[in-house]
Amino acid sequence: SYTLENVGLVNVQPHAPAVVKQEIGNSLISKVGASLAYDTRNSSILPDRGQRTELLTEVAGGPLGGDKNFYKFELRSTWYFKGFAEGHIVEVTGRSGVAEQYGNTPYVPFYERYFLGGMYDLRGYKYRYVGPHDRPTGEPVGGNTYMFGSLEYSVPVVDRVRFAVFYDTGTVNPDAYNFSYKEYNDNWGLGLRINIPGMGPLRFDYGIPIRNGNNS
């Protein structure tokens, strides 16, 4: 893929984090990306066997031009297994990513960094709230390395409705290639999975935080 975009920050409040103020104005982002996926799942909607693993990469700037020079790569993998009874499914997920600047760019723009929190990863925390925070304002500013893992067990209730129990854990570190897991966050929770004909699957989750690491 190739992406050319203009990112503009206007009307920034005086009390905004310094990393946001540094991006005031317009920046041209020119980047190429590639992804490679290996998928052995026996179904794309409700698999109980196989796995999907994907490697994603992006490079911005350099010979591509633009105002920002950085690169990112991310590995995502989800495995599916049959549970202890008929229709039970175990889902195991792991993800990790790194972003780093190069050339004359002093830092990765905050809007290209990693955040955790929300319905797609750490389900017991506010959306994009887990990770490094600006000390004076307390606002999340993202990090350059993240790790995330999840374990979910789901069982059928009635036709097209499933009940799930899950555990999530993850961390976001400020520096690239910092895979320390000392300041991790985790949560557990309950959920419903509903497959509506003509619309596809819907998911409702309620997560409860266990350990607050670097979310504040």
C-alpha atoms as one frame of an Amber mdcrd trajectory, in Angstrom:
protein
   0.000   0.000   0.000   0.970   3.642  -0.398  -0.524   6.468   1.675  -0.139
  10.210   1.266  -1.905  12.291   3.881  -1.826  15.749   5.354  -2.245  15.823
   9.145  -3.272  19.199  10.531  -3.560  20.179  14.207  -5.443  23.417  14.818
  -7.120  25.113  17.761  -4.858  23.317  20.229  -5.547  24.336  23.819  -2.736
  26.026  25.806  -2.770  23.268  28.436  -2.343  20.456  25.881   0.603  18.030
  26.338   3.940  19.160  24.910   3.994  16.296  22.367   0.729  17.625  20.952
   1.900  21.237  20.813   5.004  20.089  18.911   2.739  18.934  16.077   0.722
  22.145  15.691   0.300  22.987  12.029   0.317  20.711   8.994   2.539  17.707
   8.321   2.722  15.713   5.097   3.031  11.945   5.722   4.212   9.827   2.799
   4.482   6.105   3.585   4.436   2.622   2.123   3.100  -0.436   3.908   2.952
  -4.195   3.474   1.325  -7.069   5.312   1.715 -10.828   5.150  -0.896 -13.149
   6.681  -1.023 -16.913   7.276  -4.532 -18.214   7.980  -5.481 -21.832   8.777
  -8.824 -21.209  10.534 -11.663 -23.585   9.696 -14.130 -20.638   9.661 -13.871
 -16.874   9.421 -16.925 -16.265  11.663 -16.771 -18.885  14.436 -13.523 -20.882
  14.170 -12.650 -23.597  16.679  -9.453 -24.770  15.031  -6.459 -23.126  13.362
  -4.806 -19.731  13.601  -4.306 -16.412  11.849  -0.913 -14.703  12.055  -0.140
 -11.393  10.371   2.972  -9.245  10.034   2.421  -5.569   9.201   5.070  -2.987
   8.303   5.107   0.719   7.428   7.899   3.104   6.427   7.348   6.864   6.170
   9.648   9.553   4.820  13.176   9.041   3.535  13.115   8.607  -0.265   9.297
   8.837  -0.137   9.427  12.489   0.883   7.095  14.067   3.397   7.800  15.795
   6.701   8.134  12.771   9.015  10.591   9.881   9.001   9.565   6.793  10.957
   8.905   3.087  10.575   6.585   0.640  12.311   6.171  -3.112  12.395   3.593
  -5.204  14.181   2.986  -8.924  14.693  -0.503 -10.238  15.485  -1.461 -13.863
  16.070  -4.694 -15.535  17.229  -5.103 -19.287  17.801  -8.340 -21.239  18.200
  -8.894 -24.555  20.000 -11.863 -26.723  20.921 -12.860 -26.454  24.582 -13.864
 -29.040  27.150 -17.303 -29.744  25.660 -19.169 -29.593  22.362 -19.297 -26.035
  21.005 -16.806 -24.640  23.527 -14.015 -22.516  22.005 -10.693 -21.306  23.403
  -9.206 -18.199  21.759  -5.603 -17.150  22.474  -4.301 -13.825  21.121  -0.871
 -12.179  21.172   0.239  -8.888  19.591   3.309  -6.698  19.675   4.497  -3.649
  17.792   7.414  -1.206  17.541   7.618   2.319  16.103  10.824   4.358  15.738
  11.918   7.582  14.090  14.991   7.972  11.878  16.857  10.643   9.953  16.164
  14.219  11.034  12.847  13.389  12.745  13.409  13.675  16.534  10.392  11.596
  17.632   7.488   9.524  16.323   4.379  11.761  16.068   1.948  11.020  18.907
  -0.802  10.106  16.421   1.414   7.303  15.050   2.299   5.807  18.449   0.654
   2.857  20.172  -2.136   2.991  22.739  -4.086   0.259  24.534  -7.503   0.283
  26.145 -10.986  -0.232  24.768 -13.128  -2.970  23.295 -10.432  -4.350  20.976
  -7.670  -5.055  23.521  -7.646  -4.135  27.252 -11.396  -4.244  27.726 -11.355
  -3.066  31.355  -9.873   0.368  30.535 -10.864   3.553  28.746 -10.273   3.708
  25.005  -6.585   4.412  24.194  -5.889   5.280  27.832  -3.247   2.674  28.711
   0.351   3.737  28.141   2.672   6.659  28.884   0.924   9.818  30.088   1.982
  13.451  30.029   2.897  14.261  33.643   1.533  17.815  33.936  -1.804  17.128
  32.190  -2.320  13.395  32.741  -3.271  12.952  29.088  -2.238   9.711  27.307
   0.482  10.366  24.728   1.223   6.824  23.478   4.392   4.782  23.313   6.759
   3.259  20.773   6.508  -0.369  21.921   3.476  -2.348  22.959   2.634  -5.917
  23.942  -0.785  -7.445  24.414  -2.190 -10.880  25.193  -5.683 -12.275  25.682
  -7.294 -15.567  26.656 -11.004 -16.139  26.053 -13.288 -19.120  26.658 -16.768
 -19.076  25.087 -19.707 -21.480  25.294 -23.022 -21.678  23.392 -26.145 -20.480
  25.231 -28.854 -20.668  22.568 -28.695 -20.654  18.796 -26.463 -17.766  17.611
 -25.721 -16.587  21.162 -22.559 -17.374  23.123 -21.299 -16.500  26.602 -17.597
 -15.645  27.092 -15.134 -15.234  29.947 -11.864 -13.451  29.142  -8.571 -12.240
  30.547  -6.499  -9.455  28.929  -3.014  -8.179  29.716  -0.794  -5.602  28.057
   1.696  -2.779  28.363   2.863   0.245  26.352   6.425   1.486  26.817   7.717
   4.902  25.720  10.873   3.729  23.925  11.267   1.613  20.800  12.344  -2.014
  21.423  11.631  -1.720  25.137   9.937  -5.053  25.842   9.930  -4.693  29.623
   6.745  -6.032  31.183   7.143  -4.494  34.641   4.397  -1.878  34.256   1.689
  -4.091  32.830  -2.076  -3.759  33.065  -4.588  -6.588  33.109  -8.293  -7.249
  33.458 -10.863 -10.005  33.388 -14.449  -9.855  32.225 -17.622 -11.360  30.814
 -19.204 -11.020  27.412 -21.896 -12.049  24.943 -21.390 -13.005  21.294 -24.454
 -12.679  19.055 -24.471 -13.691  15.382 -27.305 -11.814  13.632 -28.233 -13.086
  10.152 -27.546 -10.478   7.502 -25.529  -8.323   9.911 -22.809 -10.626  11.197
 -21.440 -11.078  14.716 -21.919  -8.550  17.530 -19.897  -8.476  20.734 -20.767
  -7.062  24.169 -18.019  -7.122  26.818 -17.660  -5.880  30.382 -14.088  -5.764
  31.663 -12.898  -5.331  35.241  -9.339  -4.000  35.849  -7.024  -6.047  38.056
  -3.639  -4.309  38.044  -3.046  -0.700  36.990   0.493  -0.454  35.671   1.234
   2.427  33.298  -2.314   3.649  32.660  -1.919   6.824  34.716
